């Protein structure tokens, strides 16, 4: 089954590492972009994933070697 919309995978902003809150700078930058352009946000299916690996949705789509986020998975390849 193929997706009908492009999917953007981002890390959840609420993860803890070594008892301290952290965030992904690249994911935060994308969130900022989406705040400026809400039409882009509305056009995407946005999936928030936990920091821990394996990130099963990514492994299922792209393979275990490609779990880095943010990642945009196009519904229709060019």
Phi and psi in degrees as a GROMACS rama.xvg file:
@    title "Ramachandran Plot"
@    xaxis  label "Phi"
@    yaxis  label "Psi"
@TYPE xy
-100.507  151.952  UNK-2
-75.4109  149.023  UNK-3
-93.9966  -14.6985  UNK-4
-129.897  154.505  UNK-5
-65.0769  144.974  UNK-6
-118.213  132.088  UNK-7
-109.58  122.345  UNK-8
-102.908  126.66  UNK-9
-129.238  154.027  UNK-10
-75.6839  141.169  UNK-11
-60.6713  143.113  UNK-12
-80.9078  2.92809  UNK-13
-114.347  37.5222  UNK-14
-97.4959  154.302  UNK-15
-116.3  133.786  UNK-16
-132.968  126.366  UNK-17
52.9732  44.7409  UNK-18
64.3865  19.8005  UNK-19
-128.29  143.149  UNK-20
-71.5855  140.473  UNK-21
-133.427  165.392  UNK-22
-146.793  159.606  UNK-23
-89.2589  118.911  UNK-24
-62.3743  -38.7588  UNK-25
-66.6437  -41.468  UNK-26
-66.8728  -37.9106  UNK-27
-63.7797  -39.3258  UNK-28
-63.3308  -41.1808  UNK-29
-65.1432  -41.5126  UNK-30
-58.8068  -41.7522  UNK-31
-61.7647  -43.7348  UNK-32
-58.8848  -45.0509  UNK-33
-65.2557  -29.3106  UNK-34
-67.0488  -34.7255  UNK-35
-75.1378  -30.9146  UNK-36
-125.753  75.8766  UNK-37
-61.4708  -23.5429  UNK-38
-66.0417  -33.8096  UNK-39
-67.3507  -45.1415  UNK-40
-56.0068  -44.4466  UNK-41
-66.3056  -24.16  UNK-42
-83.7024  -9.61051  UNK-43
-111.708  151.895  UNK-44
-92.4992  115.413  UNK-45
-101.513  127.739  UNK-46
-118.815  123.419  UNK-47
-99.3361  127.698  UNK-48
-116.699  153.738  UNK-49
-72.5547  163.146  UNK-50
-67.3622  -36.0024  UNK-51
-61.5582  146.954  UNK-52
-108.215  155.628  UNK-53
-75.9718  147.626  UNK-54
-94.8408  91.4027  UNK-55
-54.4728  -41.5697  UNK-56
-60.4799  -36.6611  UNK-57
-71.8963  -42.0956  UNK-58
-60.9242  -42.0804  UNK-59
-65.2471  -32.8702  UNK-60
-88.2725  -42.6684  UNK-61
-120.169  -8.53924  UNK-62
97.9024  159.489  UNK-63
-63.0372  -28.5287  UNK-64
-75.6512  -9.19404  UNK-65
-122.944  67.2241  UNK-66
-110.115  3.22271  UNK-67
-69.5186  145.515  UNK-68
-126.034  152.307  UNK-69
-73.4878  156.211  UNK-70
-143.394  136.003  UNK-71
-110.263  122.796  UNK-72
-110.627  115.811  UNK-73
-77.3166  140.719  UNK-74
-68.5324  -39.8617  UNK-75
-122.264  120.306  UNK-76
-68.0043  154.689  UNK-77
